[in-house]
Amino acid sequence: MSDIVHNGSSHFDSAAVPRTSASVFDIFLRFLVIGATSFGGVVPYLRGALVTKQHWLDDKEFVEMLSISQSLPGLNATNMAILAGQKLRGFAGSVAAIIGISLPGAALMYAVGVFYLRHGDHDFVTAALKGVAAAAVGLILSTVVQLSQKSLTGKFDFVFIAMTVLAVNRLHISVPRTLIAVGIIAILFHHPGRAHKGSATQ
Amino acid sequence: MNQIPALARAFAYLSLLTVGGGMAAFPEMKILTVEVHKWLTFTQLIHIYSVGQMAPGPNMMMIVIIGQWAAGPVGAIVTLAAFFGPTALLAFAVGRLWKRLEKWPWRLSIQQGLAPVSIGLLLAGCFTMAKGAITGLETGSVAVGTLLILLRYKINPAILVLGGAVVGLFSLGPR
């Protein structure tokens, strides 16, 4: 397909010339700010910075990238950084984006690691950490509920969820084996011949 | 003993298991880092994972601490590169191929099929963690309370995790 012909069906074309003049350093800086300020989940901050403020991506591109990010292994945050960086400035853009978004959190956690070794066994730290861990369990459960509401397309999907949990927690089958086995069954169940109801993207 | 190659191998492998979120890799992470390599205890793993939920940026940055404890600053950097490198390359490749993949009929099947499996892996990771983190009525109430508040109200989850710390300080300390 020629680059000159505009393809109206998709705005997401990494081969196309970027519309904006984001330099590699701009990309690094913008993602560094997201990496330093995105408390409690990166995606809304990404949308705010990339779509609303910088106009580096339009909403359709953002949603498309998010749906790719969610169906690949890897964290949404880092996959989004790779895809957005690639769209803006190719390989160098991806590298700048992922380093930028990771650096603040990584530095902070490094400091936490040092602190924990020194003070992690104090009574008050242990008590606070117990509460933090319990709240984190609640947070993961809420993610499970919200993802289920958003991305499941049929009642049968709950059977696949149950199979996965049983395989890992009860039968102690390793995660990759479970992922491949249940994954293949679930993908075949959702084969293209079956009328696709709903959409996993929104 | 030099832990660098073991760190690189373990985290590159764990990287590929993070389908649907970092928590999907948690059961396997516990086996590798706690039971096989003994880089930290299960309690420590739960602690750093949970503290990591309050940090900005991608939410699995706690892996930096495992690398640091096992092999110092170099260990931390190697762990980061191993955990984010493989999936980053994959995302980059898929980003390039996307135009062709977009019209592939099985793409939606894969997306719809992997959705319940990734939710199941997330839940399995959650149960693995809950076994260590939920030790009684108090911690159970904090978890359920957090869940209900997050489902009911639009509130920044980092604040609730911080709230968990405060509740812990006042009610879970030594008697």
HADDOCK unambig.tbl for C-alpha pairs under 7 A between the chains (distance, minus, plus):
assign (segid A and resid 13 and name CA) (segid B and resid 99 and name CA) 6.94 0.50 0.50
assign (segid A and resid 14 and name CA) (segid B and resid 96 and name CA) 6.25 0.50 0.50
assign (segid A and resid 34 and name CA) (segid B and resid 57 and name CA) 6.98 0.50 0.50
assign (segid A and resid 35 and name CA) (segid B and resid 56 and name CA) 5.92 0.50 0.50
assign (segid A and resid 35 and name CA) (segid B and resid 57 and name CA) 4.26 0.50 0.50
assign (segid A and resid 36 and name CA) (segid B and resid 56 and name CA) 5.63 0.50 0.50
assign (segid A and resid 36 and name CA) (segid B and resid 57 and name CA) 6.42 0.50 0.50
assign (segid A and resid 37 and name CA) (segid B and resid 56 and name CA) 5.76 0.50 0.50
assign (segid A and resid 38 and name CA) (segid B and resid 56 and name CA) 4.72 0.50 0.50
assign (segid A and resid 38 and name CA) (segid B and resid 57 and name CA) 5.61 0.50 0.50
assign (segid A and resid 39 and name CA) (segid B and resid 54 and name CA) 6.60 0.50 0.50
assign (segid A and resid 39 and name CA) (segid B and resid 55 and name CA) 6.24 0.50 0.50
assign (segid A and resid 39 and name CA) (segid B and resid 56 and name CA) 4.36 0.50 0.50
assign (segid A and resid 39 and name CA) (segid B and resid 158 and name CA) 6.06 0.50 0.50
assign (segid A and resid 40 and name CA) (segid B and resid 54 and name CA) 6.67 0.50 0.50
assign (segid A and resid 40 and name CA) (segid B and resid 56 and name CA) 6.85 0.50 0.50
assign (segid A and resid 40 and name CA) (segid B and resid 156 and name CA) 5.62 0.50 0.50
assign (segid A and resid 40 and name CA) (segid B and resid 157 and name CA) 5.09 0.50 0.50
assign (segid A and resid 40 and name CA) (segid B and resid 158 and name CA) 4.57 0.50 0.50
assign (segid A and resid 42 and name CA) (segid B and resid 57 and name CA) 6.14 0.50 0.50
assign (segid A and resid 42 and name CA) (segid B and resid 58 and name CA) 6.78 0.50 0.50
assign (segid A and resid 70 and name CA) (segid B and resid 20 and name CA) 6.01 0.50 0.50
assign (segid A and resid 71 and name CA) (segid B and resid 20 and name CA) 6.96 0.50 0.50
assign (segid A and resid 71 and name CA) (segid B and resid 111 and name CA) 5.82 0.50 0.50
assign (segid A and resid 72 and name CA) (segid B and resid 19 and name CA) 6.31 0.50 0.50
assign (segid A and resid 73 and name CA) (segid B and resid 16 and name CA) 5.65 0.50 0.50
assign (segid A and resid 73 and name CA) (segid B and resid 17 and name CA) 6.40 0.50 0.50
assign (segid A and resid 73 and name CA) (segid B and resid 18 and name CA) 5.05 0.50 0.50
assign (segid A and resid 73 and name CA) (segid B and resid 19 and name CA) 4.17 0.50 0.50
assign (segid A and resid 73 and name CA) (segid B and resid 20 and name CA) 6.79 0.50 0.50
assign (segid A and resid 73 and name CA) (segid B and resid 87 and name CA) 6.15 0.50 0.50
assign (segid A and resid 74 and name CA) (segid B and resid 15 and name CA) 6.45 0.50 0.50
assign (segid A and resid 74 and name CA) (segid B and resid 16 and name CA) 6.80 0.50 0.50
assign (segid A and resid 74 and name CA) (segid B and resid 18 and name CA) 5.15 0.50 0.50
assign (segid A and resid 74 and name CA) (segid B and resid 19 and name CA) 6.25 0.50 0.50
assign (segid A and resid 74 and name CA) (segid B and resid 21 and name CA) 6.87 0.50 0.50
assign (segid A and resid 74 and name CA) (segid B and resid 87 and name CA) 5.19 0.50 0.50
assign (segid A and resid 75 and name CA) (segid B and resid 18 and name CA) 6.79 0.50 0.50
assign (segid A and resid 75 and name CA) (segid B and resid 21 and name CA) 5.49 0.50 0.50
assign (segid A and resid 75 and name CA) (segid B and resid 22 and name CA) 6.20 0.50 0.50
assign (segid A and resid 75 and name CA) (segid B and resid 58 and name CA) 6.97 0.50 0.50
assign (segid A and resid 77 and name CA) (segid B and resid 58 and name CA) 5.40 0.50 0.50
assign (segid A and resid 78 and name CA) (segid B and resid 58 and name CA) 6.64 0.50 0.50
assign (segid A and resid 79 and name CA) (segid B and resid 88 and name CA) 6.32 0.50 0.50
assign (segid A and resid 79 and name CA) (segid B and resid 91 and name CA) 5.95 0.50 0.50
assign (segid A and resid 82 and name CA) (segid B and resid 88 and name CA) 6.40 0.50 0.50
assign (segid A and resid 82 and name CA) (segid B and resid 91 and name CA) 6.63 0.50 0.50
assign (segid A and resid 82 and name CA) (segid B and resid 92 and name CA) 6.19 0.50 0.50
assign (segid A and resid 83 and name CA) (segid B and resid 91 and name CA) 6.85 0.50 0.50
assign (segid A and resid 83 and name CA) (segid B and resid 92 and name CA) 6.43 0.50 0.50
assign (segid A and resid 83 and name CA) (segid B and resid 95 and name CA) 6.06 0.50 0.50
assign (segid A and resid 101 and name CA) (segid B and resid 57 and name CA) 6.01 0.50 0.50
assign (segid A and resid 102 and name CA) (segid B and resid 57 and name CA) 6.10 0.50 0.50
assign (segid A and resid 102 and name CA) (segid B and resid 58 and name CA) 6.47 0.50 0.50
assign (segid A and resid 105 and name CA) (segid B and resid 55 and name CA) 5.91 0.50 0.50
assign (segid A and resid 105 and name CA) (segid B and resid 56 and name CA) 5.61 0.50 0.50
assign (segid A and resid 105 and name CA) (segid B and resid 57 and name CA) 5.46 0.50 0.50
assign (segid A and resid 105 and name CA) (segid B and resid 61 and name CA) 6.15 0.50 0.50
assign (segid A and resid 106 and name CA) (segid B and resid 61 and name CA) 5.42 0.50 0.50
assign (segid A and resid 106 and name CA) (segid B and resid 64 and name CA) 6.33 0.50 0.50
assign (segid A and resid 109 and name CA) (segid B and resid 61 and name CA) 6.46 0.50 0.50
assign (segid A and resid 109 and name CA) (segid B and resid 62 and name CA) 5.90 0.50 0.50
assign (segid A and resid 109 and name CA) (segid B and resid 64 and name CA) 6.56 0.50 0.50
assign (segid A and resid 109 and name CA) (segid B and resid 65 and name CA) 6.45 0.50 0.50
assign (segid A and resid 110 and name CA) (segid B and resid 64 and name CA) 6.12 0.50 0.50
assign (segid A and resid 110 and name CA) (segid B and resid 65 and name CA) 5.71 0.50 0.50
assign (segid A and resid 113 and name CA) (segid B and resid 65 and name CA) 5.07 0.50 0.50
assign (segid A and resid 123 and name CA) (segid B and resid 173 and name CA) 6.58 0.50 0.50
assign (segid A and resid 123 and name CA) (segid B and resid 174 and name CA) 6.81 0.50 0.50
assign (segid A and resid 124 and name CA) (segid B and resid 169 and name CA) 6.06 0.50 0.50
assign (segid A and resid 124 and name CA) (segid B and resid 173 and name CA) 6.29 0.50 0.50
assign (segid A and resid 127 and name CA) (segid B and resid 168 and name CA) 5.05 0.50 0.50
assign (segid A and resid 127 and name CA) (segid B and resid 169 and name CA) 5.17 0.50 0.50
assign (segid A and resid 127 and name CA) (segid B and resid 172 and name CA) 5.16 0.50 0.50
assign (segid A and resid 127 and name CA) (segid B and resid 173 and name CA) 4.72 0.50 0.50
assign (segid A and resid 128 and name CA) (segid B and resid 165 and name CA) 4.23 0.50 0.50
assign (segid A and resid 128 and name CA) (segid B and resid 166 and name CA) 6.34 0.50 0.50
assign (segid A and resid 128 and name CA) (segid B and resid 168 and name CA) 4.38 0.50 0.50
assign (segid A and resid 128 and name CA) (segid B and resid 169 and name CA) 4.65 0.50 0.50
assign (segid A and resid 129 and name CA) (segid B and resid 47 and name CA) 6.01 0.50 0.50
assign (segid A and resid 129 and name CA) (segid B and resid 165 and name CA) 6.10 0.50 0.50
assign (segid A and resid 129 and name CA) (segid B and resid 168 and name CA) 6.93 0.50 0.50
assign (segid A and resid 130 and name CA) (segid B and resid 133 and name CA) 6.86 0.50 0.50
assign (segid A and resid 130 and name CA) (segid B and resid 168 and name CA) 5.94 0.50 0.50
assign (segid A and resid 131 and name CA) (segid B and resid 139 and name CA) 6.45 0.50 0.50
assign (segid A and resid 131 and name CA) (segid B and resid 142 and name CA) 6.98 0.50 0.50
assign (segid A and resid 131 and name CA) (segid B and resid 164 and name CA) 4.39 0.50 0.50
assign (segid A and resid 131 and name CA) (segid B and resid 165 and name CA) 4.81 0.50 0.50
assign (segid A and resid 131 and name CA) (segid B and resid 167 and name CA) 6.06 0.50 0.50
assign (segid A and resid 131 and name CA) (segid B and resid 168 and name CA) 4.11 0.50 0.50
assign (segid A and resid 132 and name CA) (segid B and resid 50 and name CA) 5.96 0.50 0.50
assign (segid A and resid 132 and name CA) (segid B and resid 51 and name CA) 6.76 0.50 0.50
assign (segid A and resid 132 and name CA) (segid B and resid 161 and name CA) 5.41 0.50 0.50
assign (segid A and resid 132 and name CA) (segid B and resid 162 and name CA) 6.64 0.50 0.50
assign (segid A and resid 132 and name CA) (segid B and resid 164 and name CA) 4.65 0.50 0.50
assign (segid A and resid 132 and name CA) (segid B and resid 165 and name CA) 4.79 0.50 0.50
assign (segid A and resid 133 and name CA) (segid B and resid 46 and name CA) 6.50 0.50 0.50
assign (segid A and resid 133 and name CA) (segid B and resid 47 and name CA) 6.17 0.50 0.50
assign (segid A and resid 133 and name CA) (segid B and resid 50 and name CA) 5.04 0.50 0.50
assign (segid A and resid 133 and name CA) (segid B and resid 133 and name CA) 5.72 0.50 0.50
assign (segid A and resid 134 and name CA) (segid B and resid 133 and name CA) 5.71 0.50 0.50
assign (segid A and resid 134 and name CA) (segid B and resid 134 and name CA) 6.13 0.50 0.50
assign (segid A and resid 134 and name CA) (segid B and resid 139 and name CA) 5.30 0.50 0.50
assign (segid A and resid 134 and name CA) (segid B and resid 140 and name CA) 6.86 0.50 0.50
assign (segid A and resid 134 and name CA) (segid B and resid 142 and name CA) 5.83 0.50 0.50
assign (segid A and resid 134 and name CA) (segid B and resid 143 and name CA) 4.90 0.50 0.50
assign (segid A and resid 135 and name CA) (segid B and resid 142 and name CA) 5.72 0.50 0.50
assign (segid A and resid 135 and name CA) (segid B and resid 143 and name CA) 4.80 0.50 0.50
assign (segid A and resid 135 and name CA) (segid B and resid 146 and name CA) 5.73 0.50 0.50
assign (segid A and resid 135 and name CA) (segid B and resid 160 and name CA) 6.92 0.50 0.50
assign (segid A and resid 135 and name CA) (segid B and resid 161 and name CA) 5.24 0.50 0.50
assign (segid A and resid 135 and name CA) (segid B and resid 164 and name CA) 5.34 0.50 0.50
assign (segid A and resid 136 and name CA) (segid B and resid 50 and name CA) 5.53 0.50 0.50
assign (segid A and resid 136 and name CA) (segid B and resid 161 and name CA) 6.19 0.50 0.50
assign (segid A and resid 137 and name CA) (segid B and resid 126 and name CA) 6.31 0.50 0.50
assign (segid A and resid 137 and name CA) (segid B and resid 130 and name CA) 6.30 0.50 0.50
assign (segid A and resid 137 and name CA) (segid B and resid 143 and name CA) 5.72 0.50 0.50
assign (segid A and resid 138 and name CA) (segid B and resid 143 and name CA) 4.18 0.50 0.50
assign (segid A and resid 138 and name CA) (segid B and resid 144 and name CA) 5.85 0.50 0.50
assign (segid A and resid 138 and name CA) (segid B and resid 146 and name CA) 5.07 0.50 0.50
assign (segid A and resid 138 and name CA) (segid B and resid 147 and name CA) 4.46 0.50 0.50
assign (segid A and resid 139 and name CA) (segid B and resid 146 and name CA) 6.42 0.50 0.50
assign (segid A and resid 139 and name CA) (segid B and resid 147 and name CA) 5.92 0.50 0.50
assign (segid A and resid 139 and name CA) (segid B and resid 157 and name CA) 6.91 0.50 0.50
assign (segid A and resid 140 and name CA) (segid B and resid 126 and name CA) 6.44 0.50 0.50
assign (segid A and resid 141 and name CA) (segid B and resid 147 and name CA) 6.42 0.50 0.50
assign (segid A and resid 142 and name CA) (segid B and resid 147 and name CA) 5.30 0.50 0.50
assign (segid A and resid 142 and name CA) (segid B and resid 150 and name CA) 6.44 0.50 0.50
assign (segid A and resid 142 and name CA) (segid B and resid 151 and name CA) 6.33 0.50 0.50
assign (segid A and resid 144 and name CA) (segid B and resid 119 and name CA) 6.10 0.50 0.50
assign (segid A and resid 144 and name CA) (segid B and resid 122 and name CA) 6.87 0.50 0.50
assign (segid A and resid 144 and name CA) (segid B and resid 123 and name CA) 6.66 0.50 0.50
assign (segid A and resid 151 and name CA) (segid B and resid 115 and name CA) 6.23 0.50 0.50
assign (segid A and resid 152 and name CA) (segid B and resid 115 and name CA) 6.45 0.50 0.50
assign (segid A and resid 152 and name CA) (segid B and resid 116 and name CA) 6.49 0.50 0.50
assign (segid A and resid 153 and name CA) (segid B and resid 112 and name CA) 6.92 0.50 0.50
assign (segid A and resid 157 and name CA) (segid B and resid 116 and name CA) 5.53 0.50 0.50
assign (segid A and resid 158 and name CA) (segid B and resid 116 and name CA) 6.94 0.50 0.50
assign (segid A and resid 160 and name CA) (segid B and resid 116 and name CA) 5.91 0.50 0.50
assign (segid A and resid 160 and name CA) (segid B and resid 117 and name CA) 6.15 0.50 0.50
assign (segid A and resid 161 and name CA) (segid B and resid 116 and name CA) 5.25 0.50 0.50
assign (segid A and resid 161 and name CA) (segid B and resid 117 and name CA) 5.66 0.50 0.50
assign (segid A and resid 161 and name CA) (segid B and resid 119 and name CA) 6.44 0.50 0.50
assign (segid A and resid 161 and name CA) (segid B and resid 120 and name CA) 4.28 0.50 0.50
assign (segid A and resid 162 and name CA) (segid B and resid 120 and name CA) 6.69 0.50 0.50
assign (segid A and resid 164 and name CA) (segid B and resid 117 and name CA) 6.17 0.50 0.50
assign (segid A and resid 164 and name CA) (segid B and resid 120 and name CA) 5.12 0.50 0.50
assign (segid A and resid 164 and name CA) (segid B and resid 121 and name CA) 6.33 0.50 0.50
assign (segid A and resid 165 and name CA) (segid B and resid 120 and name CA) 5.35 0.50 0.50
assign (segid A and resid 165 and name CA) (segid B and resid 121 and name CA) 6.47 0.50 0.50
assign (segid A and resid 165 and name CA) (segid B and resid 123 and name CA) 6.65 0.50 0.50
assign (segid A and resid 165 and name CA) (segid B and resid 124 and name CA) 4.95 0.50 0.50
assign (segid A and resid 168 and name CA) (segid B and resid 124 and name CA) 6.35 0.50 0.50
assign (segid A and resid 169 and name CA) (segid B and resid 124 and name CA) 6.06 0.50 0.50
assign (segid A and resid 175 and name CA) (segid B and resid 28 and name CA) 6.52 0.50 0.50
assign (segid A and resid 176 and name CA) (segid B and resid 17 and name CA) 6.57 0.50 0.50
assign (segid A and resid 179 and name CA) (segid B and resid 117 and name CA) 6.80 0.50 0.50
assign (segid A and resid 182 and name CA) (segid B and resid 117 and name CA) 6.78 0.50 0.50
assign (segid A and resid 183 and name CA) (segid B and resid 113 and name CA) 6.42 0.50 0.50
assign (segid A and resid 183 and name CA) (segid B and resid 114 and name CA) 5.82 0.50 0.50
assign (segid A and resid 183 and name CA) (segid B and resid 117 and name CA) 6.17 0.50 0.50
assign (segid A and resid 186 and name CA) (segid B and resid 113 and name CA) 4.52 0.50 0.50
assign (segid A and resid 186 and name CA) (segid B and resid 114 and name CA) 6.90 0.50 0.50
assign (segid A and resid 187 and name CA) (segid B and resid 109 and name CA) 5.47 0.50 0.50
assign (segid A and resid 187 and name CA) (segid B and resid 110 and name CA) 5.23 0.50 0.50
assign (segid A and resid 187 and name CA) (segid B and resid 113 and name CA) 4.14 0.50 0.50
assign (segid A and resid 187 and name CA) (segid B and resid 114 and name CA) 6.79 0.50 0.50
assign (segid A and resid 190 and name CA) (segid B and resid 109 and name CA) 4.97 0.50 0.50
assign (segid A and resid 190 and name CA) (segid B and resid 112 and name CA) 6.50 0.50 0.50
assign (segid A and resid 190 and name CA) (segid B and resid 113 and name CA) 5.88 0.50 0.50
assign (segid A and resid 191 and name CA) (segid B and resid 106 and name CA) 6.77 0.50 0.50
assign (segid A and resid 191 and name CA) (segid B and resid 109 and name CA) 5.31 0.50 0.50
assign (segid A and resid 192 and name CA) (segid B and resid 105 and name CA) 5.81 0.50 0.50
assign (segid A and resid 192 and name CA) (segid B and resid 106 and name CA) 5.83 0.50 0.50
assign (segid A and resid 192 and name CA) (segid B and resid 109 and name CA) 6.01 0.50 0.50
assign (segid A and resid 200 and name CA) (segid B and resid 111 and name CA) 6.65 0.50 0.50
assign (segid A and resid 200 and name CA) (segid B and resid 112 and name CA) 6.08 0.50 0.50
